[in-house]
Amino acid sequence: MDAKELLKIIEAHRLWIMGDKAGSRANLYGADLSGADLTRANLTRANLTRANLYGADLSGAYLSGANLSGAYLS
């Protein structure tokens, strides 16, 4: 997944968290996020099932309630 597409998903997720009907919950099931910059990303309640997060920068990221089942975090 390229950075531009990921930013679009994160922004829509931010709107969803705020209750804005223009937003949508982030569904990153099986996404290749290896090496992605997710610094301070709010991924509360996002679906990250089976996502590849190898080498992703999760510094300060909010992952409360996120589904990380089967996610690769090494």
N, C-alpha and C positions, 0 to 999 in steps of 0.2 A: 504494500500500500504506500502510495507516495505521500509526502508531507502535506501537500495541499488538500488532498482528500481527507486525511486524518484530522486536520484542523477544522474542516467543514463538519465532520462528525462530532468533534469535541464541542464546537460552538452550538450545534443543534442540541446536544446533550445538556449543555449549560442552560439553554432556554427551557428544556424539558424539566430540569431540576427546579427552576424558578416558577414552574407552572404555566409557562407561556405555551399556548396551543400551536405556535409555529415551530416548536422544538420537537425532538424525538429522542427516545432513549437510545444510547449508544449500543449497537449490536456489533461487537467485534469478534464474533464467534470464528475461531480458526484463523484470524487475521495474522499476517506476518508483520509484526511490529518490532522485529529485531533491529536494534540500534536506534529506535525512534526516540525523539526528545519529548518526553511526557512530563517534563519538569512542571510542577505545580498544577498539572491537569486535574480537573475535578471529574473523576470517573466514578463517583458515588452511584451505586446500584447499576453500573454498566455491566454488560454481558461480555466477559473476556474468556469465556469457556474455550479451551484448546488454543488460545492465542499464543503465538511465539513472541515472548518478551525478552529473548536473549539479548543482553547488552543494551536494553532500553534504559533510558535515564528516567527513573521514577522518583527522583529527589523531590520531596514535598508534595507528591501526588496524593490525592484523596481517593482512597479505594474502599471506603466504608460501604459494606453491603454489596460490593462488586462480586460477581460470580467468576472465580478464578479456577474452577474445576478443570483439571487437566491442562492448565496453562503451563508453558515452559518458561521458568523464571531463572534458570541458571545463568 
